[in-house]
Amino acid sequence: MPTKTKDAARDALAAALGAECVRDATPADAVSDVRPQWVATVDGTERASIAMKIAAEHDLRVVPKGSGSKLDWGNAPDAVDLLLDLSAANGVIEHAAGDLVVHALAGTPIAEVSSVVRGAGQQLAIDQPLPTATIGGIIATGTSGPCRHLFGGVRDLLIGITVVRADGTVTTAGGKVVKNVAGYDLGKLYTGSFGTLGVITEAVFRLHPVAAEHRWITLEAEDPATAAAAADTIRHSQAMPTAIELDQAEPSGSITICAQLEGRPTATHARAVELTAAVGHGAAVLQQAPQWWGRYPFDPGTGIGLRVGVEPAALPRLLAAVREAASNSGLPLALRGAAGLGVLHAGLPGDADPAAVTELVAALRARSHYAVLVRAPQRVRDAIDPWGPTSPGLLTLMRRTKDQFDPDHRLAPGRFVGGI
C-alpha cells in the first residue's frame, strides 16, 4: 500500500473514531505472527460499521479481535492492515429472564454474561475452557465445552446475531425469541467462520435454568475398548447426562471417563448411584468435577492443539488410532474431550518436532472424519495445513459464500479452510 494511501487511511480512521481509538500496531498485536499496520478500537455496532466503511474505501484487510485468546487459531492471515479491536464493545444489553434469553455485545467475556444470568438462576450453557473468551470470539471459532452434549453447541444456542459486513453494512439475523424462524439462519453460517464473513458485534442466546444439584461419575479404563464401552453405556442410559468426557494424560496410560448429571436435589445423586452400578468398572460418584474437567489438554498460549472427530460409535477406533499414532511418532500426546459426541482435543508440547507432528496428524486424518490443527507455533503451521483435506464440492460452496459476503476478500484473508 503506497505511503500516501496508508496515511490517508489512518487519518480517516482517527477522524471518524477519535485519535485515541486508533494506534500503530506493535509486535504484541500480531495475528499468528502477521503484524497489522494499525489497531482501531470500537465500542459497538455503529462504530464498527464506520471503521469497516473506511476500511472498504481504502482497501484495508481487516481481522476482528475480542480478548485475543483464540487469535492464533487456524491459518495465519495472508496479510493484515487493520486489527479491529472489539474488546470495548462490552456489556449485556438485555437479559429477558422470563423468556430465557440474553442479548450481549460481542466483546463481552462469557464469564461476565454467565455472572449476570446466574443471578436469575439461569445459565448460558457454553462452558468455555478459556475464561477470557468473548461472545464474538466464541461464535467466530464455534467453541463449546462439555455441556454441549445435552444443550447443544454455539449454533444451537444462538438465536440472533448482528454483523457488520465487509463494506460496513449492518445486518441482523434471527431475533429475541427462541421460536423465531423467519428467513435464513445466518447465525449458523457465521458460527465457526473465523471472521472471514463479517464482524460479529452483538448476539442473542437462549438460556437454560441452573439445576439444583450436580453429580459426576468417574471410572478408569486401561484400554480404548473398555473406555469406549463405558462411555457408550452412559450415553444410552436413562440418566440423561449433561456431558460425557474422557481424559488421558499420556498415550499408553489409563483413560478416565467422567459423566456429569444434573437435576433435583437427592434425585440426581440417586441417579448417579444407579448409573455407577450399571457402568461397573469401579465407577464412583463425585461431589465436584475433576480438576481437568472442561480444560484443553494443551497450553493455550504455547502448546500444540488438535481437534479430532468421529461418530460416537467409532470412538473405540479413534482411541486406538490415537494410541497407535502417538506411539509411532514418539510424541507425548494428551487426549481430552467429548467422549459422548466423538469430538476430542489432543495436546502436544509447543517444542515438538514439526516432522513428527506432521506424521501424527497424517495418521489421525487417515483414521477419523477430521483432524484440525487448532493452534501451534508457526514452524508447525508451516509444515501442516491446519484444516486438512476438504471435498472439492464443499470447498467450492465455501468459496462462493466467501465471494458473496466479502467479494474483495478483505476480511481475515487466508485464515479459513482452503485459504479462504
N, C-alpha and C positions, 0 to 999 in steps of 0.2 A: 504494500500500500504506500503510495507516494507520501512524503512528509507533509505536504500541504493538506492533502486529504485527511491524513491522520490528525493533524492539528485541528482541522475543521470539525471532525467527528467528536473529538474530546471537548472542544469548546461548545458544541451544540448540546452535548450531554450535560455539561456543567451549567449551561444557561437554563436548561429545562428542569433539571433536578436539583440544582444548587451545587456550588463548588464543593461543599462539604460532603456531598454524596458521590463524588467521582474522584478517583485517585489512580496513580500509576500502580500497576501490579508489581508485586515483589515475588521472589522465588517461592515463598510460602503459599502463594495463590495458584501455583501450577496445578493443572489438571492432568494427572498421570504424567508428570514431568514436562508437560507442554505449558509454557508460561504465556498468559494473556498480556495484552497491552495495558488494559485498564480494568478496574473494578468499579461497577456502579451499584450503589445500594438503593433499593426501593422498598417501600413500606406497604405495598398493596397493589391491587389490580390496576388502578388508574395510572400510577407512576410506572409500573411495569410496562403498560401499554405505550406510554410516552417514550420510554427507553427503547422499546422494540421498534417503534416507528422511526426513531433517529437511526437505530442500527440498520434498518432497511434502507433508509436514504443514503447511508454511507457504506453499504455493503459489508457490514461487520459480521463476523462469525461469532456466535453467542453460545455460551454454556451457562445454564442456570445453576444456582448453588443455594443450599439451605445451610445446614450446620457443617457440611463438608465431610460427614462421616462415611459417605459412600462415593465420594468424588473420584476415587481411584479405581472404581469398579468398571468392568467392561473394557472395551478398547480405549486406547488413548485417542483423543480427537485429532483429526488431521491438522487443525490449527485453531487457535482461539484469539480473537481480538478483544472481546469483552466478556468478563465474568460478571453475570448478573446476580448479585447477592440479595436473596430474599429473606435473610435472617431477621430483618427488621419488620417483615410482614408477619407479625407475631400476635396471636390472641384468638380467643374463642369469640366468634361473632354472635352466636346464639346457641343455647342449649335448651332445646324443647324437650324437657324431661317427660312430659306427658305423651309425646309422640315417639320417644326413644330415638331422638335424632340430635346430632351435634354438627354445627357449621363453624369451621375454623379457617384461619389464614394459613397459607402453605408453609410459612416459616415457623409455625408453632411446633415446639418439640412435642412429641407424642406423650411424653411424661406429663407435660402441662395439661394436655387435653384429658388424660386419664385422671389427673388430680381433680379437675373441675367436675367431671361427670360422676366420679365416685362419691361426691358429696350428696348425690341423689340416689345412691345405691346402684349405680349403673357402671358399665364398662364399655370401652372401645376394645373389642376382642382382637387386637393386633398386638400381641405381646412381643415387643420388639427387642432383639438381642442387644442393639446399640442404643443406650438410653438417651443420647443426644440427637438421635434421628428425628427429623422433622416430617410433618404431614406430607409435604410436597415430595421429599426425597423417598419416603416410603412408597408413595404411589408410583413415582418415576422408576423405581427399581423393583416394585412388586414384591416386597419382602414381608413375610409374616413369621410368627413364632409358633410354638406348639399348639395353641388353641385353634389353629386353622383346621385341625382335624374335625372339630364339631361345628365351629361357627363359620368356617369358610375363610378364604383369603381376602386380600385387599379388594379384588374385583367384586367379590360377593357382598362386601360391607359398604362399598362406595355407592351412594345413590345420587350424588350431584357433584358437579365439578365446574370450575371456572378456569379458563385457559386463555392466555394471550398468544396469538399465533405469530408467525414469523414477521408479518407485516404490521403488527401492532393491533390487529383486530381482536376484540374481546369476544369470546364465545362461551356460552353456558349450556351444559347438557344435564339432563336429569332434573331433580327438584329437591324439595324438602320433605317429601313424604315417601314412605317405603314403597308404596304401590304405584308410584309414578312410572308409567311405561311408554310415554309419548316419545316418538322419534327414535333415532338410533342411540344405542347405549355407548356413547363416545367415551365414557369413563373407563370402560374395559379396554378401549383402544389405547388410551393414554397410559394405562397402568402397565408398567414394565417397559416403557418406550425410551427410557434413559434420556429424556429431554430432547429427543430428536424430532418431535411432532409439535411441540408447543411448550410454553412456560406455564406451569400449573401455579395458580395464585390462590385459589380457595377450594375447599372440598366439604361435602356434606356426607356424613356417615350414619348408618344405623347403629344403634346401641343395643346392649343386652343387660338384663338385671345381673347384679353380682350375687352369686349363690351364697347361702348362709354357711355352708361348710364345704371344705375341700379335703380330699384324701388322695394319697398316692400309693400305688402298689409297685413293688420293685422285686426283681429277681435277676440272678446272674446265670448266663449260659456259657458253656465252654466252646461251643461250635455254632456256626451260622445256621444250621438246620434247626437246632433246638431254639435258638433265639427267635428265628422267624416263625416257628410254630407257636411259640408263646405269644408273640405279637398278633398272630392270626386268631388265636383263641380269644384274646381280649377284643379284637376288632369285631368279631362275630358274636360277642356276648350280648346279653340284655342289659349290661351295666351302663351303656351309653357313655363311654369315656370321652372326656373333653380332649384328651391328647394321648398319643402313644409314641413315646420317644425311645431312642436307644443311644447308648454311649459305649465307645470302645477306644481306650486310650492308646493302644498300640495294636498293630496288625495281628499279632499272634496271641493277644491277650483275650480275656473273657469279655463277653458282651453283656452289658446291663440293659434290661428292658424295664421301662418305667411308664406307668399309665396314671393319668390324673382323672379323678372322679369329682363331681360336684353336685350339690343339691341341698335337700333339707337336713337340718341337724339330726344326728343319730342315724337317720335312714342312710345317709351317704356312707357312714362308717360301716354299717351293716352290709351294704352293697360291696364295699371294698373287701370285707372279710370273706364274703361268698365268692368273690372273684379270685382271691388268692387260693382258695380251695380248689376252684375249677382249673386254674392255671398250673398249680403244683410247682415243682422245681424249687421248693424252698421260698416261694414268694412271701413277702412280708408287707404289712401296712405301715405307711409313714404318715406322720402328722404334718410334715413340711416337705417341700420339694427338695430333691438332692441339689447340691451346690452347683452342679454343671447344667442344671435344667434351664433351657431357653438361651444358652450361650453358644456362640460359634466355637468350633474346635480349632480355630486358628486366631492368631493375633490380628485384630482388625487394622492395625497400623503398619505391621512389618511382615506378617506371615503370608503364606500362600493358601488361598481358599478355593475349594471346588464345590460345585453343586451337582449331584448325580441323581438321576431319576429313573424309576421303572414302575410298572403297575404293581400294586401291593402284593399280588400273588407271586410275583417274581422276586420278592425280597431275598429268599434263600440264595438264588443265583447271583444276585447283586453282592450280597455279603461275601460269598465265596470268591467272586471275581475280584472284589476289593482286596481280600486277603492275599490272593494269588499275585495280583498286580503289584501290591506293596512289597511282597516277598521278592519278586523278580527284580524290582527296581532298587531294592535295598533302602527304601525311604521309610522314615518313622511316621507313617501316616496315622492320624487320629480320625475317628469317624463319629458323627453325631447327627441326630435329626429325626424326622417324622417316620418312624417305622410303620405306622398305620397308613401312611399315604405313599410310601415308597420314594420319598424325597429326602435325601441325606446330604449333609455337608461333610467334606473331608478337609483336613488341615495338615499343612506341612510347614516346617520352619522356613523363614524367608531366605536363608542362605543355601537351600537345597540346590543341587546341581541341575541346571536347566535341561541338560540332556536326559537325566534320569526322570525329571518331571515330565518331559515330553513323552518318554516311553510309558510312564504310568498313565498319563491322560489318554494316549492312544489305546492302551489296553482297556481302559474303562469305557471309552466311546464305542469300542467293538462289542461290549457286553451289556450295554444299557441303552435306554432311549436317548439320553443325552448326558454329557459331562461338560459343564460350563466352568471355565476358569473365572471365578468371581473376582478375585483380586490377586495380584502378585507383583513383585518388583519388575521393573521394565525389562531387565535382561531375560526374564522368563516369558513375559508377554511378547518379546521379540521372537521367541522360538516357537510359540504356540498361538494359534488363532483362538482367542478366548471363547468364542461361541461354538466352534466346531462346525461340521458339515450341516448344510441346510438343503432341503429338497429344492430343485430348480423352480417348481411351481410356487412354493411358499415364498421363496426369495423374490420372485417376480412380483407377487402380490404385495409384499412388504415394500419393495422399491416404488411401486405405483402409489402406494399410500403415502410414502415419503414425498414423492413428487407432487401429490395433491395438497398436502398440508404445508410443505416447505419447498416450493419449486426451485429456489436458488440454493438449497442445501446449506443454509447458514446456521441452522440450529444443531449444536453438538455434532458437527460433521464427522463421520467415521466411528462414532462410539458404539454403534449398534451392530447387529448381525449383518454380515456381508459388507462391512464398511459403510453402512447407511448413516 
